[in-house]
């Protein structure tokens, strides 16, 4: 057997070994590139946006606590990071003193229908027991705000009602008549607060203030109530 016949197995072995190395390194390189690509995708599209949302949530919490003394329930991409907290039962947005009047049906002994007039201090705002929630969207640049409805949080009569016709004093009315008279005046004060636009004004003022606080925290807001409107 000549030397050339011994060279074929050796050459085949070398070629096979080189091919195995190429396959190994190609597979290793491909797996590395794939792993790096997955990590990059997760970092850019998942971790960074979530991290940004959490950072925005932290800024919003500090801003609201500083400006309003309220911490809304704050979520980062639907995951809660802060629970709702506020001192007191309510947050007052607007206050107004108004003159109201109402009619009280005849009271014994044989009095005719009377007109009652009184001053009321009306405060409108939100009750802190109701949900005030901010959901920071992924990326941290925008947030959805779910506000409690604006309501009358305080209705207080100032002084005593004036009774018409003249000659009948408030103190001369029986207790039952006084109770009915106060209810009549309270209903009139609530109706006047709504009709005068106080509730709508307070809602707009609160939304503007919240939007301003959010801007200081480098975030724009969208109100859920506005999204629900047709």
C-alpha angles and dihedrals in degrees: 000000000000129000093257092062090057093052096065098067091045093050091047091050092051092048091048091049092050091049092051090051091050091050091047095048092042091052091045092049092047092050090048093050091047092050092048090048093051092047091048092049092049091047097047100037103029116019101037095047091047092047090050091050091052092048090051089049090054092051092048092050092052092044096050093045091050097044103035106013087239132115110202121207099272124200130185109214090337094312114115116237101162130031123222116268135167138156115244132012098279147015115229116219101172139005132198138173113218139178114234136177136195141177122250118199118238115292129205136298087052099290118161126236110297135206116225124201126189145155118246131192108216124192121187128190141101132308111238092218090067122084116276105177137174120191111195109210123227110287093032097245098107136033137189115229121205107193129191113246117269109254140168104272097177132025112177128171114224112217122327130317121259113233125215129227094062115245096049114095128201091239091057093061118099117251091254090054092049092051092051091045093053091050090051092051093046091053089049091050092050092048091049092049089056096040093049091057094244093133093049092046091051092050091052092046092051093048091049091050093048091049090051093050090049092050089055086054089051095251134113120216138217117199115228091217089059092049089054094054116102 
